[in-house]
């Protein structure tokens, strides 16, 4: 992902066709080591393509994904975990000493 991000930053910065060397320089400037094979792959896949066209193609692929796919599973899990968390918090409130001295008897109630 860092190689794609570097490529996009270079294009947005005015480089119409960034090279592996450009990506290396950018990533090295922020202390990131470069894997040559990954940088080459990104450059080769995006060579000669318009950034806008690539993004439009990606957006159309995302748009074709079913919005309902997988929603019931994670949504139910979140709802279940939220209700468990609320129950746990209620139980904690019921058993919590509210005398403010953390159970050490520093304020003389038991004296």
Helices and strands as residue ranges (DSSP letters): H 2-12, H 20-29, H 36-46, H 51-63, H 71-95
